[in-house]
Amino acid sequence: MSYRDTYQSWLDSAVLSQEEKAELTAIQNDEKEIESRFFEQLSFGTAGLRGTMGMGLYRMNVYTVRHATQAFAQVILAEGPEAVQRGVAVCYDCRNNSEVFAQEAAKVMSCNGIPVRLFDALRPTPELSFAIREYGCIAGINITASHNPKEYNGYKVYWEDGAQLPPKHADEVAKIMQELDVLTGAKLDCASPAPITMMGEETDEKFLANAMAQVNDKEAVEKVADTFKMVYTPFHGTGHKLIPEALKRLGMKHVICVPEQMVIDGNFPTVASPNPENPEGFALAVEIAKKEGADFILGSDPDADRVGIMVNTGNGEFKVLTGNQTGVLLLDYLIGAMKRTGKLPQNPVALKTIVTTEMARKVAEVNGLQCFDTFTGFKFLAQKKDQLEGSGEGNVIMSYEESYGYMLGSFVRDKDAVTASVALSEMAAWYAGQNMTLYDALMALYEKYGCYGERTMNLVMPGLDGLKKMADLMAGLREKPPVEIAGVAVAQQKD
């Protein structure tokens, strides 16, 4: 069927509401828009689905969410009755339609006879990973598009280890999705639905207890607590509740939250992009930090799995540290703090992804740790952690990637801004006790380990044209790989 035929079939469908049909009718003279919405299904990968919201096959809406959930349910059902009874945990973030999508996903799972644990309100992504492990669920679903612009939403899927779906299961979900009708394939009516149990504060408390167990040197915080000031922003997202609470439990007495950005809002009205990698998003926080005389700014992305920091450079100006720099600081600090407090395990190990700075390896090895690389993505970091610890080869003290993601402890298998916020704040307080800002600390690390430089460039290529441009760029790179870079001959290529 052509994209035009698919568009017409949606317009003619008895399933769509009049309002939904009106949205599609409004684009009837815009051929490019019709094609962009109906040229194919949103592709399902190991991270699930992600796309702009709206009516259409290549959009995030209740129909595409139900469709993916039905396929995922069938993969779970194939695991057998025992696996099915373990149930699925469902979570969602602050984005427009997230709660609706989460409820629809829960309904489809329930109608397939799969029990559901659904959070009673928005929660951080790492708490979903925790809940899967804590309650012994077979899988999890999270409605979030992380730090993407407000037009986006997403559907992330997790397996029983609390990490994102393994490729084998993701491929099976994608295969079943091709076989199911998007508008009518999901089970929505059933005589005996499986129970949907709500999760709330009791799960928060269990999660926070595990996060606080990662604290290494609370005395360092107590030493400076009366004078140390920090600013926090959740960028209108899910960190608004648990991160300030965790920092309070750490002993931070002066955590100043950006009031405008503590308001839950999927339109992200105070930022162009709710991404802690973008310095402009911290404008309000910097204003408050300068006014209050704070040395440290911390911001979590909308689903609170990633965290970024800004530090006082010593002249009253604030600088965003990259994920690479922040990770190196934290790794070096954790090694030192664990040694001071007698908490460094036998055979300590650090994990990073292949695109993360090699400075992390230098920090690890100088301090007697092994450092392993994985492919990009926390499911691979989680797999490596399980493999090393399961075989007795090593105990992972920290896993991270350059895009502001950090995983500490063994209670989650995903990046975790809540626990990382606690660790970063403890680190900032410890350095304050040495009369150093984190900027001073970073300069000292360059003195100790050598200078490393990295730069991440985010290129946005929207729509069908963007997809084609990305495909062409990759094809061109493979057909004609560079023979030199900046005048230096390329010695080896690896794809």
MARDOFI-267932 format. One record per residue: residue in one letter; x, y, z of N, C-alpha, C in turn. Coordinates in steps of 0.02 Angstrom, whole numbers, plus 50000, padded with zeros to 5 digits. Example, Ala and Ser with C-alpha at 12.3 -4.5 7.8 and 13.67 -1.06 7.14 Angstrom:
BEGIN
a506604971650390506154977550390506604983550390;s506424988850354506844994750357506455000250394;
***
This chain:
BEGIN
m500424994050000500005000050000500445006350000;s500275011249958500655017449956500485021650018;y500905026750031500765031050089500095034650081;r499905036050019499255039350006498685034650024;d498765028250007498245023250023498185022450098;t498755022350132498745021650205498405027750237;y498575033550212498255039750236497495039350229;q497275037150171496555036750158496225031550203;s496575026050216496295020850259496195023350330;w496645027750352496565030650419495965035550418;l495905039450366495335044150360494675040350359;d494665034450328494045030650321493905026150381;s494385025550426494315020750481493765022850530;a493395017850553492865019050603493165019850673;v493805018250680494145018450746494305025650767;l494515029850720494725036650736494135041050757;s494265045650804493755050450824493695055950771;q493165059950776493085065450729493655070550736;e493875071550796494425076250808495075073750775;e495195067150782495795064250751495755064550675;k495165063350648495075063750575495155070950551;a494935075650592495005082750573495735084650567;e496155081950611496875083350606497165080850540;l496935074950519497175072150456496885075750395;t496255077750401495935081350345496285088050333;a496535091050386496865097550382497505097350339;i497785091350329498405090950290498285088050220;q497655087550198497495083950136497805087050074;n497985093450077498305096650019499065097450027;d499335094350080500055094950093500375088050083;e500575086850021500815080150002501435078150043;k501875082950055502485081350091502335079350163;e501855082850194501665081250263501325074350266;i500895072850217500565066350215501095060850209;e501565061850164502085056750155502495055850219;s502665061350253503075060950313502715057250370;r502045057350369501665054050422501495046750405;f501505044950340501245038350321501715034150278;f502335036450268502775032750223502975025950251;e502985025250318503115018850350502955019250424;q502995013650459502905013550532503515016650565;l503405019450626503975021150668504375014850680;s505025015150670505425009150678505515007450752;f505475001150768505544998750837506234995750844;g506634998550890507304996050902507384994050975;t508014993050997508124991051066507944996551115;a507885002751091507655008251133506905009351125;g506565005251085505845006051076505675010751019;l505205015251032504975020150982505145027251005;r505235031650956505285038750973505095042650911;g504675047850919504485051950862504065057850884;t503905062150836503475067850851502755065250861;m502375068950901501695066950916501205069550863;g500685065650849500175067550801499855061450770;m499355062550729499025056950696499445054550637;g499505048050630499875045250574500265039150594;l500465035250544500835029050554501535030550581;y501835036050558502515037750579502495043250632;r502045042650678501965047550732501825043850798;m501955047250854501775044550919501055046550935;n500625041650944499925042850961499655036650996;v499035036651019498775030951057498765024551015;y498685025250949498655019350906499335016050899;t499855020050888500525017150881500775014450948;v500565017551004500745015051070500395008351083;r499755007951069499395001551078499694996051034;h499854997950972500134993250924500784990250950;a501244994450972501884992050999501774987851062;t501294989951104501164986251166500884979351152;q500444978751103500174972251085500734967451062;a501174970151021501744966050997502184963951056;f502324968651101502734967251160502394962051205;a501734962751212501344957951252501414950951224;q501404950251158501454943751127502144940651138;v502654944851139503334942351155503354939851227;i503034943451272503024941351343502614934851351;l502044934451318501624928551321502004922251298;a502434923251249502824917651222503334914951273;e503474918851325503944916651377503634911451424;g502964910751421502624905751462502264908651522;p501814904751553501384907151607501754910051668;e502304906851686502684909251745502954916251733;a503234917451675503504924051658502934929151655;v502384927151625501804931751618501564934151685;q501514929551734501254931451800501704936251838;r502334936851818502784941651850502584948851833;g502264949651777501974956151760502464961251731;v502194967051717502564972451684502494978851725;a503034982651733503004989251765502954994651712;v502534999651725502425005051676502545011851710;c502915016051677503115022651704503015027851649;y502995034251668502945039651618503235046151645;d503395050651598503715056951617503225062851611;c503505068851605503105075051608502825077251540;r502985073551487502815076051421502065075851408;n501855080151361501155080051339500985073051315;n500415070551337500145063951319500485058051354;s501005059151394501365053551424500905049351469;e500505052751510500065049051556499555044951516;v499265047951464498775044451422499095038351389;f499695039151361500035033651328500185028051378;a500385029951439500535024951490499915020951509;q499355024451516498735021051534498505016351478;e498595018451415498415014151358498855007951357;a499505008851370499965003151371499764998251426;a499595000951485499384996751541498744992851524;k498284996151490497644993051471497754987251423;v498184988151373498314982951324498654976851358;m499144978251400499474972751436498964968851479;s498544972551514498044969451558497564965051518;c497344967551460496884963751419497204957551388;n497864957451387498224951451364498364946651422;g498094948251481498174943851538498824944851575;i499164950451564499814951751595499704956951651;p499844955151714499754959951769500214966051759;v499984971851783500344978051773500454981651840;r501044984251849501184988951904501284995751872;l500825000351884500825006851852500965012251904;f501435016651891501575022151938500975026851941;d500825029352001500235033552010500335040651984;a500935042451966501095049051937501775048451903;l501975053851870502615053651835503195052051882;r503685048451857504265046451897504895046451853;p505485046951885506115046551848506195039751815;t506495039651756506635033551720507005028251762;p507525030151800507885025051838507435021451890;e506905024851912506465021551960506075015851927;l505965016351862505655010751826506125004851825;s506755006051807507255000651807507294997351876;f507285001451928507294998851996506674994652010;a506084997151991505454993552007505434986751973;i505684986251912505704979851877506094974751917;r506674976851942507104972451981506814971052050;e506564976252082506314975652151505714971052155;y505254971552107504634967552109504664961352066;g505234960052036505314953951996504904953751933;c504784959551902504394959751840504774956551783;i504404954151733504714951351674504944956851626;a504614962751630504774968151582504524974851609;g504684980151571504454986851589504344991151527;i503914996151536503785001051482503845007951512;n504175012351477504235019251500504045023951443;i503575028451457503375033451407503785039751418;t504255040951374504705046651381505085047751316;a505255054051303505715055551247506335059051274;s506475057651339507085060051371507155067651363;h507685069951329507845077051324507645079951256;n507255076251216507055078851150506595084951156;p506515088651101506065094451103505345092451120;k504945097451137504265096351164503795092551115;e503945092851051503505089651001503565081951003;y504075079351038504215072251037503925068551097;n503805062051087503715057451142504015050751121;g504055046151169504375039751153504105034151196;y504315028151178504075022051210504675017551220;k504945017451281505545013451295505345006851327;v505685001551309505514994951335506114991851371;y505964988351425506474985451468506334978051479;w506864974351495506774967251509506894965951584;e506884959751604506854957951675507464960251715;d508034961451683508624963751719508594971251734;g508084974751709508034981951721508384986051668;a508694982751620509034986251564508564986351504;q508724990551456508304990951396508324984351358;l507814983251318507674976851286508274974151246;p508444967851255508984964851215508784964751141;p509274964951095509114965051023508664959251000;k508764953351029508364947551009507614948851019;h507434951351078506734952651093506484958751054;a506904963751046506704969651007506544967750935;d506954963450906506834961150837506164957450832;e506004953550883505384949750883504784954450888;v504834959650931504304964650936504194968050868;a504754970150836504714973450771504384968950719;k504544962450721504264957650672503504957150682;i503294956550744502574955850758502204962250739;m502514967950750502194974250732502044974650657;q502484971650617502364971550544501754967350526;e501594962550569501034957950555500364960450581;l500374965050630499764967450662499504973750628;d498844974450625498554980750602498634986050656;v498884991850635499044997150684498414999650720;l497875000450683497265003350712496834998450750;t496854992050730496374987350760496704981250791;g497374980650788497704974550810497764973550885;a497704979050924497804978450997497184976051033;k497264971951084496704969651126496514975151174;l495894977451170495654982851214495044980751255;d494694975751233494104973351269494224966151289;c494124964751354494214957951377493774956651437;a493554950551444493094948751498493454948651566;s494074946351566494424945851631495124948751625;p495184955351629495844958551625496274956851686;a496924956651675497394955651731497404961951774;p497574961351838497554967151882498064972551863;i497864978851874498324984551869498424987351939;t499014986551966499184988752034499554995352031;m499365000152071499695006752071500315006652117;m500845009752093501455010652133501505017952153;g501735019252214501785026152237502375027252284;e502225030352342502755032452388503155026652416;e502835020752422503205015052450503785013052403;t503675013852338504215012352290504735017952291;d504505024152298504965029852304505455028752362;e505175026552419505585025652479506105020152469;k505905014752438506375009252425506925011652377;f506725015352326507215017852277507695022752310;l507425027452350507855032352383508335029152432;a508105023952468508535020452515509145017552479;n509035014752420509585012052380510045017652354;a509745023252333510145028852308510595031552364;m510315032352424510695035152479511235030252504;a511145023852490511655018952510512295019752469;q512265023752415512855024952374513295030552401;v513065034052453513465039452483514095036552514;n514665039652502515295037152528515565041252586;d515455047752586515775052052635515295057652658;k514805055852699514315060752721514635066052765;e515185064252798515535069152840515795075052800;a515985073752738516225079152694515675084252682;v515055081852677514475086352668514345090152732;e514335086652788514195089852853514695095352867;k515315094452846515845099352859515705106252829;v515365106352770515245112652735514515114452729;a514065110352759513345110952747513065117852765;d513355121152815513075127652836513215133152785;t513735132352746513935137752699513865135952625;f513885129552609513875127452539513185128452508;k513175131952452512535133252417512555130252347;m511995127252327511935124552260511255126152232;v511205126252165510575127652131510385121352091;y509735119652093509495113752057508905115552012;t508895112551952508325113151907508145106351877;p507505104451877507285098351843507055099451772;f507125105751746506885107451679506165105351668;h505735106851717505015105451714504845097951718;g505335093851738505245086651732505205082651796;t505345076151789505195071251842505685071451901;g506225075151894506695075551950506455080052006;h505905083651995505675088952040505565086752112;k505405080352121505225077952188505795074152221;l506055069052187506525064552220507235067552226;i507445071552178508135074252183508205079152240;p507765084152249507825088452308507775084552374;e507355079452375507285075252435507935071452449;a508235068652396508855064952405509415069652430;l509445075652402509965080452423509865082652496;k509235083152516509075084752586509325079052631;r509205072852611509425067152651510185066552652;l510505068952600511235069152599511515073852651;g511115078952668511335083952717511445090852688;m511255091752625511315098352593510785103152622;k511005108452653510535112952686510295118652641;h510695120152590510535125952547510475123752474;v509935120152458509795118252389509255123052364;i509445127452318508985132552293508715130052225;c508065128652223507755126152162507515131952119;v507585131252054507345136452007506585136052006;p506235140952034505505140252044505115139251980;e505285143051927504915142551864504985135551833;q505565132251845505685125851813505505119951858;m505255121351918504985116151962504265114551943;v503975118551898503295117551874503295112251820;i502895106951830502845101551780502495104251718;d502835103851660502545106651599502885103451538;g502505099651500502765096351441502925100951383;n502745107351390502925112351338503595115551352;f503885114151411504545116851429504605124351414;p504165128451444504105135451423504715139851436;t505165137851482505725142251499506375140551463;v506355135251421506965133151385506815131651312;a507295133051270507215131151199507255123651192;s507685120451233507755113251233507895110951304;p507515105851329507605103651398508185098851406;n508765100951382509345096551377509915099551418;p510135096051471510675098851513511335099651476;e511385096951414511985098051374512005105151345;n511425108551344511385115251314511445120651368;p511985124551367512095129551420511515134551427;e511175136351371510645141351374510065139251419;g509975132651427509435130151470509545131951543;f510175133351561510345134851630510305142351647;a510055146451600510075153751610509755155951676;l509165153451691508825155251753509215152851814;a509505146951809509895144151865510515148351877;v510845150551824511445154651830511285161351864;e510715164151844510495170451874510425169751950;i510105164351971510005163152043510675161652077;a511105157752045511745155952074512175162052087;k512175166752039512565172852048512275177152105;k511615177452107511285181452159511395178552228;e511385171852233511435168552299512155166752318;g512615167752272513305165952287513435158452289;a513085154752245513175147552242513765145752198;d514075140052212514655137852173514485132352124;f513875129652129513735123252095513015123252071;i512915121552007512245121051978512155113951950;l511575111151964511425104351942510755104251907;g510725100951848510095100551811509965093651784;s509375090951796509195084251770508725085151710;d508775080751661508345081151602507635078951621;p507145079851576506435078751594506265071951624;d506605066651603506445060151633506955058151687;a507385062851705507855062051762508285055751756;d508515054251696509025049051690509705052051675;r509725058351652510365061551637510415067951679;v511025069751696511135075651738511745079451713;g511675086151711512235090451692512385095351747;i513005097851748513195102651799513535108751769;m513465114351805513845120451789514245122151851;v514845124751841515285126251898515545133351893;n515655136351950515945143051955516685142651935;t516875146651887517575146351864518045150551908;g517755153751960518165157452007518105164952000;n517835167151943517755174351932517015176351930;g516595172051959515885173451960515515171051898;e515875168451849515555165751789515465158151796;f514975155551760514825148451765514935144951698;k515225139051702515395135251642515065128351646;v514755126251590514485119551587515065114651577;l515085109451619515565104151607515245098951562;t515645096251517515385091051472515265084651512;g514905079951481514795073551513515445069751523;n515915070651476516575067551483516945070351544;q516945076951551517295080151607516965078351674;t516305078551675515945076951737516085069751758;g516075065151709516195058151724516895056851750;v517385060251721518075059451744518155062051815;l517855067851829517875070551897517565065651946;l516985062951928516615058551974516995051951984;l517275049251931517655043051937518255043951983;d518625049251972519215050652014519005051652087;y518445055352096518205056652164517985050152199;l517605045952164517355039752194517925035152215;i518435034752173519005030552191519325033152256;g519425039752259519725042752319519285041952380;a518635043352372518175042952429518105035752454;m518075030952408518015023952428518655021552463;k519225024052441519845022252475519865025352545;r519665031652551519665035052617519215031652667;t518635029252643518135026552688518135018952691;g518625015852657518675008552659518125004952621;k517835008352571517275005352534517465002952463;l518095003652445518295001452378518294993852376;p517904990752330517854983452328518484980252300;q518524973652308519054969852275518954970252199;n519494970152162519464970352089519004975952063;p519124982152083518674987552061518754988951986;v518194990551955518174991451882517764997651865;a517975001151812517575006651783517355004551713;l516745006551695516495005151628516335011651592;k516455011751526516275017451485516095014951415;t515785019251376515625017351307516205019351260;i516195016551200516755017751153516825025051132;v516275028951140516325036051119516475040651178;t516605037751236516755041651296517505042651303;t517705048251332518405050251335518885044851360;e519465044551329519995039951351520315042351417;m520155048351438520415050751502520155046451559;a519545043751551519265039451603519705033251612;r519965030551557520405024651562521045026551600;k521305032451585521925034651618521805035351693;v521245038551712521075039351783521025032551817;a520675027951785520585021251814521255017751823;e521645017451769522255013451770522785016251816;v522845022851820523325025951866523155024151938;n522505023151951522285021652019522195014152030;g522435010051983522425002851993521784999351975;l521345002751937520714999651915520774997551842;q520394992451824520314990851754519744995151726;c519794996751661519265000551627519074996951563;f518424995551556518184991951497517734996451455;d517764995551389517314998951342516734994551323;t516164997651309515594994151279515334998351221;f514884995451183514534999451132514105004751167;t513895009751130513495015251158512815012751182;g512625014751241511975012851269512055009151334;f511615010651382511685007851449511495000451452;k511144997951402511014990651403511664986851395;f512134989651357512784986351348513224987151411;l513184993051442513544994051505513264989251558;a512594988451559512274983951608512484976751596;q512494974751532512704967851515513424966551538;k513864971451526514574970551546514634970251621;k514264974351656514274974251730514054967351755;d513504964751729513254958251750513754952651734;q514074953151675514564948051655515174948151701;l515444954051715516044954651757515904952451828;e515344954751856515184953151926514944946051934;g514584943551883514354936551885514914931551882;s515444933251846516014928651839516544929751893;g516454935051933516954936551985517564940151959;e517534942451897518124945851867518224952951892;g517684956151914517754963151936517124965751967;n517194970952007516624974352037516594981552012;v516054983151978515994989651943515804995051994;i516225000251998516055005752044515695011452008;m515755011651941515415016951903515405015151829;s514835016651797514775015851725514525022451697;y514815024651641514565031051614514685031751539;e514305036351510514395038251441514425045751436;e514685048151381514825055351375514195059651373;s513615056651357513005060651351512645061351418;y513035062751471512775064651537512415058951573;g512605052751558512285047051591512775043451637;y512555042051700512975038951751512575033551787;m512875027851798512535022351834512985020151892;l512695020551952513055018852013512655013552051;g513005009152087512655004052126512394998352082;s512014993852113511764987952078511004987552077;f510664992952096509934992552102509574995052039;v509944998051992509654999951927510114997251873;r509844996851812510244994951754510115000051699;d510145006451718510055011851671510395018051700;k510475023151659510755029351686510265032251737;d510535035651787510145037451846510355044351872;a509945049351855510105056251876510005057251951;v509575053351982509435054252054510065052552094;t510315046452084510905044252121511515048252100;a511575049752036512145053752013512135060652043;s511545063652052511495070252084511755070152155;v511605064752190511865063952258512625063552258;a512885059352213513615058352210513975064652189;l513695068252139514015074352115514005079752169;s513455080152207513405085152260513875083552317;e513935077152334514425075052385515125077052362;m515275075852298515925077552271516055085152275;a515555089052255515635096352256515755098852327;a515395095752375515475097752445516175095852471;w516415089952452517085087852474517615092652448;y517565094452385518055099252358517985106052391;a517375108152407517275114452442517645114352509;g517645108552541518005107752604518755108252595;q518995107352533519715108252516519825115252487;n519315119652493519345126452464519445126352388;m519115121552355519155120952283518445120552253;t518355123852196517735122752157517845116652113;l517325114252080517415108652035517815110651973;y517805117151957518235119551902518975118851922;d519125120751984519805119852010519995112452007;a519525108252028519655101052030519805098251961;l519425100551911519535098251842520225100251818;m520415106551831521085108851810521625104651843;a521505102651907521995098551943522045091551912;l521485089051887521495082451854521885082651789;y521825088251752522215088951691522965089151707;e523135092451763523835092651785524085085551801;k523645081651833523845074951857523855069751802;y523335069851760523255064351712523415066251639;g523515072751627523615075051559522985078151530;c523075082151478522505085751448522165081651393;y521515081551396521105078051345520575082851321;g520425082651257519905087051230519405083151189;e518775084551199518235081451160517705086751147;r517325085651094516765090151080516205086151048;t515615086851075515025083651046514625088751008;m514445087150946514025091650906513345088350895;n512815091750914512135089150904511845092150840;l511715087950791511425090250728510705087650724;v510225092150715509525090250709509335090050635;m509085084350613508885083550542508175080850541;p507695085250543506995083050551506685080450486;g506145076650495505725074550438506045069550391;l505695068350336505925063650285506595065750255;d506665072350243507295074850215507875073450261;g507745074050327508265072650376508465065450376;l507975060850372508135053750369508555052050308;k508375055050251508745053750189509465056550195;k509515062550224510175065650231510635061350276;m510345058850332510735054650377510965048250342;a510505045150304510675038950268511225040250216;d511165045950181511665047750130512345049050162;l512345052450220512985053750255513335047350274;m512945042550302513235036150323513485032150262;a513085032150209513285028450148513925031450119;g513955038150118514545041550092515165040050133;l515075039750199515645038350243515915031250232;r515455026650219515675019650207515995018850137;e515705022350087515965021650019516645025150012;k516695031050043517325034850037517555037050106;p517815032550147518055034550213518655039250206;p518745043750254519295048550249519975045050251;v520435047450210521115044750210521565048950255;e521345055150269521705059350317521215063850353;i521395065650414520985070250455521435075750480;a521275081950463521675087750483522415086850464;g522525083950404523205083150380523575077150406;v523235073250450523555067250479523265061050444;a523705056750420523475050750383523105046050430;v522565043150404522175038250441522545031650438;a522715028750496523095022550498522645016450496;q522045016950525521615011150529520885013350529;q520455009250500519735010650500519375004650528;k518855005950568518455000450595517725002450594;d517294998350565516584999750561516224994950608;
***
